[in-house]
Amino acid sequence: MKNNLLGYRVGALLYTPANKRSIADSIIHEKIEAPYSLALCLEDTINDAFVREAEDILIESFRTIHAAKENSSFFLPNIFIRVRRPNQIPALYSRLEESRSLLTGFIVPKFSPENADEYIIEIKKINDVSEQQLYMMPIFESPVIIDLRTRYNVLYELKDKLDSISEYILNIRVGGNDLCHMFGYRRHADETIHDIKPISHIFCDIITVFGMDYIISGPVWEYFDGDDWKSGLENELKKDRLCGFVGKTAIHPRQIPVINEAYQVSAQDF
């Protein structure tokens, strides 16, 4: 809910595949410019045949960071795991053992009426046994929210479900690229996702339904190199803020300081 300061501190959420073996070293030796949050992804960045291997590497990364934290001081981001199915939540929580103290929560892709109840049940279960509160961040990117004939009913149905566990919902996130792919759209570095009207209308409906009660974070910017990537990101962030988004998904460390700067409150606004 909006009164949870931790939800605002998610800020720039850096996505990285869960099978990236170097991520623990990057955190321990502060190779990523802080502050930021981290999402270890087991979903669309991992081939179906290598999910178990990615889970093993994820567990190893957690244990390496946990051991290092006991002997040295470094910036520790909020760490989330992006799962691909509900039963991964209790399975990974159990396997993390002592290193689960590093975990902030789970990110749920393609959140929809078809899977919402299962995810909600699993989040409730682990919070019943966890020593610390663990959060869920659902991503609205499912095709079910496209159809105008049912969109409003779907969004309000999902809100009713999330309201039942509102204390565990840190952010609501939107999947810009997934929605764009369904239409066959792609924005260039000198364009913003808000210029793609069918997508921006979906965002407006999500913010209308959820924005008064929940923090909603902006979609990923897919450019981090070449001409205009930074000015393009800055332009999209400006429109993100005007739309009501707080924070943004990042796919490269280079994007983090740009996102952080965009969400600093100016002296005039303060």
PEGI-V254104 format. One record per residue. SS is DSSP state (h for helix, s for strand, l for the rest). D_CENTER is the distance of its C-alpha to the mean C-alpha in whole Angstrom. Layout:
ss->SS d_center->D_CENTER
ss->SS d_center->D_CENTER
This chain:
ss->l d_center->15
ss->l d_center->16
ss->l d_center->19
ss->l d_center->16
ss->h d_center->16
ss->h d_center->13
ss->h d_center->11
ss->h d_center->12
ss->h d_center->12
ss->l d_center->9
ss->l d_center->10
ss->s d_center->9
ss->s d_center->6
ss->s d_center->8
ss->s d_center->8
ss->s d_center->11
ss->s d_center->13
ss->l d_center->14
ss->l d_center->18
ss->l d_center->18
ss->l d_center->20
ss->l d_center->20
ss->h d_center->17
ss->h d_center->19
ss->h d_center->22
ss->h d_center->20
ss->h d_center->18
ss->h d_center->22
ss->l d_center->23
ss->l d_center->21
ss->l d_center->21
ss->l d_center->18
ss->l d_center->18
ss->l d_center->17
ss->l d_center->15
ss->l d_center->12
ss->s d_center->9
ss->s d_center->8
ss->s d_center->7
ss->s d_center->10
ss->s d_center->10
ss->l d_center->13
ss->l d_center->12
ss->l d_center->13
ss->l d_center->14
ss->l d_center->16
ss->l d_center->20
ss->h d_center->21
ss->h d_center->24
ss->h d_center->22
ss->h d_center->19
ss->h d_center->22
ss->h d_center->22
ss->h d_center->19
ss->h d_center->18
ss->h d_center->21
ss->h d_center->20
ss->h d_center->17
ss->h d_center->19
ss->h d_center->22
ss->h d_center->19
ss->h d_center->18
ss->h d_center->22
ss->h d_center->23
ss->h d_center->21
ss->h d_center->22
ss->h d_center->26
ss->h d_center->25
ss->h d_center->24
ss->l d_center->27
ss->l d_center->29
ss->l d_center->28
ss->l d_center->26
ss->l d_center->23
ss->l d_center->19
ss->l d_center->17
ss->l d_center->13
ss->s d_center->11
ss->s d_center->10
ss->s d_center->8
ss->s d_center->9
ss->s d_center->8
ss->s d_center->11
ss->l d_center->13
ss->l d_center->16
ss->l d_center->16
ss->h d_center->19
ss->h d_center->17
ss->h d_center->16
ss->h d_center->19
ss->h d_center->20
ss->h d_center->18
ss->h d_center->18
ss->h d_center->22
ss->h d_center->22
ss->h d_center->20
ss->h d_center->23
ss->h d_center->24
ss->h d_center->21
ss->h d_center->18
ss->h d_center->19
ss->h d_center->17
ss->s d_center->14
ss->s d_center->12
ss->s d_center->10
ss->s d_center->9
ss->s d_center->6
ss->s d_center->8
ss->l d_center->9
ss->l d_center->12
ss->l d_center->12
ss->l d_center->16
ss->l d_center->19
ss->l d_center->20
ss->l d_center->18
ss->h d_center->17
ss->h d_center->20
ss->h d_center->19
ss->h d_center->16
ss->h d_center->17
ss->h d_center->20
ss->h d_center->18
ss->h d_center->16
ss->h d_center->19
ss->h d_center->21
ss->h d_center->19
ss->h d_center->19
ss->h d_center->23
ss->h d_center->24
ss->l d_center->21
ss->l d_center->23
ss->l d_center->20
ss->l d_center->17
ss->l d_center->14
ss->s d_center->11
ss->s d_center->9
ss->s d_center->6
ss->s d_center->8
ss->s d_center->7
ss->s d_center->11
ss->l d_center->12
ss->l d_center->15
ss->h d_center->18
ss->h d_center->20
ss->h d_center->18
ss->l d_center->20
ss->l d_center->24
ss->l d_center->25
ss->l d_center->28
ss->l d_center->25
ss->h d_center->22
ss->h d_center->23
ss->h d_center->24
ss->h d_center->21
ss->h d_center->19
ss->h d_center->21
ss->h d_center->21
ss->h d_center->18
ss->h d_center->18
ss->h d_center->21
ss->h d_center->19
ss->h d_center->16
ss->h d_center->19
ss->l d_center->20
ss->l d_center->18
ss->h d_center->17
ss->h d_center->17
ss->h d_center->14
ss->s d_center->12
ss->l d_center->10
ss->l d_center->8
ss->s d_center->8
ss->s d_center->6
ss->s d_center->8
ss->l d_center->9
ss->h d_center->12
ss->h d_center->13
ss->h d_center->14
ss->h d_center->16
ss->h d_center->18
ss->h d_center->19
ss->h d_center->20
ss->h d_center->22
ss->l d_center->23
ss->l d_center->22
ss->l d_center->21
ss->l d_center->21
ss->l d_center->22
ss->l d_center->22
ss->l d_center->24
ss->l d_center->22
ss->l d_center->19
ss->h d_center->17
ss->h d_center->19
ss->h d_center->22
ss->l d_center->22
ss->h d_center->23
ss->h d_center->22
ss->h d_center->18
ss->h d_center->19
ss->h d_center->21
ss->h d_center->18
ss->h d_center->16
ss->h d_center->19
ss->h d_center->19
ss->h d_center->16
ss->h d_center->16
ss->h d_center->20
ss->h d_center->19
ss->h d_center->16
ss->l d_center->16
ss->l d_center->19
ss->l d_center->18
ss->l d_center->14
ss->l d_center->12
ss->s d_center->10
ss->s d_center->8
ss->s d_center->9
ss->l d_center->9
ss->l d_center->9
ss->l d_center->13
ss->l d_center->15
ss->l d_center->18
ss->l d_center->18
ss->l d_center->22
ss->l d_center->25
ss->l d_center->26
ss->l d_center->25
ss->h d_center->21
ss->h d_center->21
ss->h d_center->23
ss->h d_center->21
ss->h d_center->18
ss->h d_center->19
ss->h d_center->21
ss->h d_center->18
ss->h d_center->16
ss->h d_center->19
ss->h d_center->19
ss->h d_center->15
ss->h d_center->17
ss->h d_center->20
ss->h d_center->18
ss->l d_center->16
ss->l d_center->13
ss->l d_center->12
ss->l d_center->10
ss->s d_center->8
ss->s d_center->6
ss->s d_center->9
ss->l d_center->11
ss->l d_center->14
ss->h d_center->15
ss->h d_center->17
ss->h d_center->15
ss->h d_center->14
ss->h d_center->17
ss->h d_center->17
ss->h d_center->14
ss->h d_center->15
ss->h d_center->19
ss->h d_center->18
ss->l d_center->17
ss->l d_center->20
ss->l d_center->22
ss->l d_center->25
ss->l d_center->28
ss->l d_center->30
ss->l d_center->27
ss->l d_center->27
